[in-house]
Amino acid sequence: MESLKTVPFERRGTHRYKVKLALELILENGTVLPVESIDLCLRGLQFRCDSWVADEIEPRGIQNHPLDKLRFKVVTDLPGMEKYNSRLYAGCRVIVARRLSQNEYILGIEFIDFENGSDRLLEHFMKQCEQKYKRNSHQAF
């Protein structure tokens, strides 16, 4: 995990940290898509993907149809959480899709449910991110 940075203030209720995590998106039909997160908060995350992944998520066009019906599972290992079960299992829904170029998108997803106590694991991980961010910001002065 790289040095943590926060994302500038937005209208969200929880703090978001720039964290690169290898994610597996598991679609309702069982398809598994590998992507990498851009940032993470207690309520969801953002990831970057190419048009092939976007088309797998929504074959009719990711920007041409309502997103609130797009649901899948996210699975990832959270670094530094080895004393717990370090695997996050979260049911998600797409809340935003932004096209960056002809072949690149950013998708924002919201966590809607968790399995195997993953919500507590995420809370521990986010506290770890906050502590690292505070340590790094104090060292900058």
N, C-alpha and C positions, 0 to 999 in steps of 0.2 A: 504494500500500500504506500502510495506516495505521500509527501508532506501534505497535510490537510489545509484546505482553504475553504472559506465559506462562500456562498453565493450571495451577492448583494440582496438587501432587503426586498422582499416581495410581499404580496398579500397572503402569504401562507401562515399557518399557525405554528409550524415547527421549523426548526433550523435545518438547512440543507447543507451537506458537505460534499465536496468533490472527492469521490471515491471510485476508483476503477476496480470493478469486480467482474469476473467471468460469470455470466449468467446462462442458464438454460431456460428458454421459454418452452413450456409444454402446452401445445394447443389442444383444444377439445378433441381433435381427431387423433391425438397421440404423437403428432409430429413434434420433434425436439429441434429447436433453433438456437444456436449459440450466438450470443451477443455480449457486449461489454457495457457496463454502466458508466454514466458520466457523473451522476451525483445521486445522493440518497438522503432521505429523511424518514421520520417515523411513519409518515403517511404514504410514501411511494418512492419512485425513482424515475430517472430519465436514462434512456439508452439511445445510442446511435445505431442505425442499421442501413443496409443497402436496399435497393428496390426489390431484390429477390426475397429478402426476409419480409419486407412490408407487404409484398404480394401474397406470401404464405399466410400472414396474419389476416389480411383482408383482400381476397382475390378480386373483388370488384373495384378496388382502388381505395387506398387508405385515406385519401382526402376527399373522396366523392360520396361517402356514405356516413351515416351516424356512427360515432365511435363508442357510445355508451354500451352497446351490445357486444363489443369485442372483449372477450374474457379468455384468460389463460392462466397457467400457473408459472411462477418464477421459482427456480431453485438455484441456490448459490451457497458457497462456503464463505463464512464471515471470518476473516483473519483475526487471530488473537482470541478466538472464542473456543479454543480447544478443550478447556476445562468444562465447557458445556457441550451439548450437541451442537457443533458448529454449522450445521446445515439449516438454512432458512428455506421454508416452504410457504409460499404465499399465493393465494388466489388473487388475481388482479383484474382490473378493467382499464382500458385505454381511456385517457381523458383529454389528450392533446396529441396531434401529429403535425409536425412542421417539416416541410420539404426544404432541404438545404441546397440541393442541386438535383439534376435529373436522376441521379442514382443514389442519393443520400437523404435520410430522414432522421429526425429526432422524435422519439415517442416518449410521452410522459404517461406513467401508469400509476394508479392508485391501488394500494393494498386493500382488499375487501374482506379477506379472512386468512387465518393462519392455521398450520397444522403442527402437531408435535411440540407445542410450546414455543413456536418460532417467534411469536410476538414478544415474549420475554427476552429471547435471544437478541432480537433486533434492538430492544431497549438497552440492553447491556452494551451492545456494539456502538450504539449512538452515544452513550455516556463516554465510552472509550474515545470516540471521535472528538467529542467536546473537550475532554481533558487534553488530548494531544494538540488540538487547535489552540487552547489556552496556553499551554506550554510554549508552543511555537510562536504565538503572538507576543508573549512576554520576552522571548529571546530576541525579537526583532528590534527592541528598543535599546 
